Amino acid sequence: MKHNLMGVGLLAVLVAVSNVVSGQTPVTTNPPAANPPVWHGDVAFGLSLARGNANTFLMNASASAENVWEQNDLKLGAEGQYGLNNWGQTNQTRSTEAVHGFLDYKRLFTERFYGSARIDGYHDDIASIQYRVVVGPAAGYYFIKSAASQLNLEVGPSFIDERLGHVDKSYVTLRVSEHAEHSFNKGTRVWEHVDWLPQVDDFSNYLLNSEVGAEAALNSRFSLRVVAGDSFNSKPAAGRKENDITLISSLVYKY
């Protein structure tokens, strides 16, 4: 009996050696699974204080997360600003109070052509935007797409539901969105972005949002970011101006 078992074991070893020599590999019924998609993103924070002849307080914060897998790209984020004039005084007033959140999904159909769906939510107390929700699909194309640079354009319809002051409005717009970005190395980059949303049956009513930004790495995790933004509303709430311009600097942590 022992000799039979030894013979079977020796035969199994010889077959395994023969497979290795001939280049054959055993067939496995459960191949290892591919690495699952991994979320990555950043968190940014900025603070400005002044006491004395000027008493001001200004804080900004933002966070974003992105997951890229196969032909899919899902990104979500939020940002907000809060500021006070005459900080700590009896005549203290708010200089800014705004928040913006978004969810953006892209699906590549070819190497450069893609479809997308996006949802944006806004609140700006100083501009009297009680709320604004923008949602819609789009078709997009990458005119430039490389490891260092990209330039893409998206066009599609969007639906806007908002309350400006005490007035509720809902309408359909066209959304034309352009984005360009260039990275000098792994942690230093510049970018610009423009969104134009005209009401489809009244092009004199439109939103135009744009920004220009730069980011420089301090190390593998931290960087400094400066962003200039301009939000234009051709028909703002009563008593409010059309333009809101911001310049925000912040310290960024990447994960």
Backbone torsions as a table, in degrees:
resi	resn	phi	psi	omega
1	MET	NA	-44.2	178.7
2	LYS	-60.9	-41.6	-178.5
3	HIS	-64.3	-35.9	178.4
4	ASN	-65.3	-43.8	178.6
5	LEU	-63.4	-41.6	178.8
6	MET	-63.8	-37.5	180.0
7	GLY	-65.1	-42.1	178.2
8	VAL	-64.2	-43.1	179.1
9	GLY	-62.6	-42.9	179.1
10	LEU	-63.7	-39.2	179.0
11	LEU	-63.8	-40.6	179.4
12	ALA	-63.5	-41.1	178.2
13	VAL	-63.4	-43.8	-179.9
14	LEU	-62.6	-40.1	178.5
15	VAL	-64.1	-42.6	179.7
16	ALA	-63.1	-43.8	179.1
17	VAL	-63.6	-40.1	179.7
18	SER	-62.1	-40.3	179.0
19	ASN	-64.6	-41.4	179.3
20	VAL	-63.9	-45.2	-178.3
21	VAL	-63.8	-38.9	-177.6
22	SER	-82.2	-3.5	178.1
23	GLY	88.1	4.1	178.5
24	GLN	-84.9	148.2	177.9
25	THR	-124.6	145.6	179.7
26	PRO	-60.4	144.7	178.3
27	VAL	-82.6	129.5	177.8
28	THR	-105.6	137.6	-178.4
29	THR	-81.9	-19.7	-179.9
30	ASN	-127.1	84.0	179.5
31	PRO	-65.3	151.6	-179.0
32	PRO	-62.6	140.0	-179.3
33	ALA	-73.2	149.8	177.0
34	ALA	-67.7	156.3	179.5
35	ASN	-61.8	132.5	-179.7
36	PRO	-69.5	157.0	177.1
37	PRO	-58.9	147.0	-177.5
38	VAL	-121.2	131.0	176.4
39	TRP	-76.1	141.5	172.3
40	HIS	-143.6	160.5	-178.2
41	GLY	175.3	-153.8	-178.4
42	ASP	-153.9	162.5	174.5
43	VAL	-131.2	131.1	-176.8
44	ALA	-126.6	147.8	-179.6
45	PHE	-148.0	137.5	177.4
46	GLY	-138.4	147.5	-177.3
47	LEU	-147.0	135.3	177.3
48	SER	-134.2	127.8	-178.8
49	LEU	-130.4	145.0	173.8
50	ALA	-145.7	134.0	175.9
51	ARG	-133.8	143.3	-178.2
52	GLY	131.1	-126.7	175.5
53	ASN	-64.3	-32.5	173.5
54	ALA	-114.2	134.6	178.4
55	ASN	-124.6	94.9	-176.0
56	THR	-129.9	152.0	177.8
57	PHE	-137.9	128.8	179.1
58	LEU	-143.2	127.2	-179.4
59	MET	-131.5	140.1	173.6
60	ASN	-137.4	148.7	-179.7
61	ALA	-150.6	150.6	177.3
62	SER	-153.9	158.9	177.3
63	ALA	-151.1	144.1	177.3
64	SER	-144.5	154.3	177.4
65	ALA	-143.0	142.4	-177.4
66	GLU	-139.6	142.5	177.7
67	ASN	-132.4	119.6	179.9
68	VAL	-116.0	124.1	177.9
69	TRP	-147.6	137.2	-178.2
70	GLU	47.9	-119.4	179.5
71	GLN	-100.1	19.1	-174.3
72	ASN	-114.1	148.2	177.5
73	ASP	-142.0	113.0	179.6
74	LEU	-116.0	125.8	-179.3
75	LYS	-135.0	138.9	175.9
76	LEU	-141.7	155.5	-177.3
77	GLY	-170.4	172.6	178.5
78	ALA	-152.0	151.3	177.6
79	GLU	-148.2	153.3	179.9
80	GLY	-156.4	156.0	176.9
81	GLN	-135.4	145.0	176.6
82	TYR	-145.3	129.1	-177.6
83	GLY	-143.9	154.2	-179.9
84	LEU	-132.4	137.7	167.3
85	ASN	-98.3	149.4	-177.1
86	ASN	53.6	46.2	-176.2
87	TRP	-56.4	125.7	178.5
88	GLY	82.0	1.6	-179.5
89	GLN	-99.5	166.7	-179.9
90	THR	-67.7	-25.7	179.1
91	ASN	-99.5	29.7	180.0
92	GLN	-61.0	134.8	177.7
93	THR	-136.0	156.0	177.8
94	ARG	-81.1	134.2	176.1
95	SER	-98.7	-26.4	175.6
96	THR	-158.2	145.8	174.5
97	GLU	-157.8	96.8	-173.2
98	ALA	-143.5	149.8	176.3
99	VAL	-145.3	144.9	-179.5
100	HIS	-142.5	133.3	175.5
101	GLY	-131.8	153.4	-178.2
102	PHE	-151.0	158.9	170.9
103	LEU	-137.0	126.8	-176.1
104	ASP	-131.5	127.5	180.0
105	TYR	-125.0	132.2	177.4
106	LYS	-124.6	142.9	176.6
107	ARG	-130.4	115.8	180.0
108	LEU	-74.3	129.2	173.2
109	PHE	-96.6	-34.9	171.3
110	THR	-132.6	-171.4	179.7
111	GLU	-63.0	-28.6	-175.6
112	ARG	-121.4	-25.2	-177.0
113	PHE	-94.0	136.3	-177.0
114	TYR	-148.5	163.4	170.0
115	GLY	-112.0	153.7	-177.8
116	SER	-144.2	161.0	173.2
117	ALA	-140.0	137.0	-173.9
118	ARG	-141.6	142.3	173.9
119	ILE	-128.0	130.1	175.5
120	ASP	-124.3	141.3	173.9
121	GLY	-128.3	134.7	-175.7
122	TYR	-130.0	149.1	165.9
123	HIS	-145.9	131.1	178.0
124	ASP	-143.1	103.0	-174.4
125	ASP	-67.2	-37.0	-177.7
126	ILE	-69.7	-38.4	177.1
127	ALA	-82.4	1.9	179.6
128	SER	61.4	33.5	170.8
129	ILE	-92.7	97.0	-179.8
130	GLN	-63.5	-43.6	170.6
131	TYR	-162.2	153.4	173.1
132	ARG	-147.3	125.8	177.4
133	VAL	-119.3	128.0	178.9
134	VAL	-123.0	124.8	-178.5
135	VAL	-141.0	140.2	177.9
136	GLY	173.9	160.8	176.2
137	PRO	-91.4	169.7	177.3
138	ALA	-159.5	159.8	170.7
139	ALA	-109.5	138.1	-175.8
140	GLY	-134.2	161.9	179.7
141	TYR	-145.6	134.9	175.5
142	TYR	-90.4	110.4	175.6
143	PHE	-76.6	-33.1	174.4
144	ILE	-130.0	130.7	179.4
145	LYS	-149.5	102.0	178.8
146	SER	-143.7	177.6	179.7
147	ALA	-63.8	-29.2	-176.0
148	ALA	-100.6	-30.6	-172.0
149	SER	-136.7	152.2	171.5
150	GLN	-152.2	148.4	176.2
151	LEU	-143.4	119.6	-178.9
152	ASN	-136.9	157.9	-178.9
153	LEU	-133.3	136.3	176.8
154	GLU	-124.4	141.6	177.5
155	VAL	-138.4	134.5	178.1
156	GLY	-179.1	172.9	177.3
157	PRO	-83.9	154.5	174.6
158	SER	-141.4	155.5	175.9
159	PHE	-115.1	131.3	-179.3
160	ILE	-116.3	129.9	172.3
161	ASP	-124.9	124.5	-173.6
162	GLU	-149.9	161.7	170.2
163	ARG	-128.3	113.1	177.2
164	LEU	-105.1	115.0	-172.9
165	GLY	64.6	-116.0	177.3
166	HIS	-115.7	19.8	-177.0
167	VAL	-110.5	124.4	176.8
168	ASP	-92.5	136.1	179.8
169	LYS	-138.9	142.9	173.9
170	SER	-140.3	132.7	-179.6
171	TYR	-161.6	166.3	179.9
172	VAL	-102.0	137.2	179.7
173	THR	-125.9	164.6	163.7
174	LEU	-91.6	139.8	175.2
175	ARG	-118.2	120.4	175.1
176	VAL	-117.0	118.4	-174.1
177	SER	-126.8	129.9	179.6
178	GLU	-125.9	139.4	-179.0
179	HIS	-141.5	135.2	175.9
180	ALA	-135.4	142.9	-176.9
181	GLU	-151.5	143.9	176.3
182	HIS	-139.8	132.2	177.6
183	SER	-107.3	126.9	178.0
184	PHE	-81.8	-32.6	173.0
185	ASN	-155.9	-167.1	-173.4
186	LYS	-62.1	-27.9	-174.0
187	GLY	-121.9	3.3	-178.5
188	THR	-122.0	125.9	-176.6
189	ARG	-151.9	161.2	173.2
190	VAL	-131.5	153.3	179.9
191	TRP	-156.6	164.0	172.2
192	GLU	-147.0	150.2	-175.1
193	HIS	-146.9	138.5	179.3
194	VAL	-135.6	132.0	173.5
195	ASP	-122.9	127.3	176.8
196	TRP	-121.9	123.9	-177.4
197	LEU	-129.2	88.0	176.6
198	PRO	-88.3	141.5	175.7
199	GLN	-65.2	131.7	-170.3
200	VAL	-65.0	-31.1	-179.8
201	ASP	-104.3	10.3	177.1
202	ASP	-161.1	85.6	-175.2
203	PHE	-67.1	-11.4	176.1
204	SER	-74.5	-15.2	175.2
205	ASN	-102.1	110.3	-177.2
206	TYR	-152.4	160.2	172.0
207	LEU	-113.4	140.5	177.0
208	LEU	-135.7	108.2	-178.8
209	ASN	-113.7	131.6	-180.0
210	SER	-143.7	155.0	175.6
211	GLU	-152.6	153.0	174.1
212	VAL	-131.1	132.9	-176.2
213	GLY	-141.0	159.9	176.0
214	ALA	-143.6	145.0	-179.2
215	GLU	-139.6	131.6	-179.5
216	ALA	-124.3	130.2	-176.7
217	ALA	-74.7	138.5	171.0
218	LEU	-94.7	-38.3	173.7
219	ASN	-157.5	-162.3	-175.9
220	SER	-69.5	-17.9	-176.7
221	ARG	-114.7	-33.9	-172.8
222	PHE	-111.7	147.3	176.9
223	SER	-149.6	165.5	175.0
224	LEU	-106.5	137.3	-176.9
225	ARG	-128.8	138.0	174.4
226	VAL	-129.7	127.5	-177.4
227	VAL	-132.5	128.9	173.0
228	ALA	-108.1	127.6	-177.2
229	GLY	-128.8	153.5	178.4
230	ASP	-138.5	119.7	176.3
231	SER	-112.6	117.6	-177.0
232	PHE	-116.7	128.5	176.3
233	ASN	-122.4	115.0	-175.5
234	SER	-66.4	-23.5	178.3
235	LYS	-133.0	79.0	-176.4
236	PRO	-75.1	177.9	175.4
237	ALA	-64.2	155.9	-178.1
238	ALA	-56.6	131.2	178.4
239	GLY	80.8	5.6	-179.5
240	ARG	-112.5	154.6	-179.7
241	LYS	-83.6	159.9	-178.3
242	GLU	-73.3	-35.4	-172.6
243	ASN	-104.7	139.6	168.5
244	ASP	-129.5	116.8	-177.9
245	ILE	-113.3	134.0	-179.5
246	THR	-130.7	149.8	171.9
247	LEU	-132.5	114.3	-172.0
248	ILE	-123.5	129.9	173.0
249	SER	-118.3	144.3	-176.1
250	SER	-156.2	160.1	173.5
251	LEU	-95.6	131.0	-172.5
252	VAL	-115.3	135.4	172.6
253	TYR	-113.1	127.5	-178.9
254	LYS	-105.7	143.6	178.0
255	TYR	-133.8	NA	NA
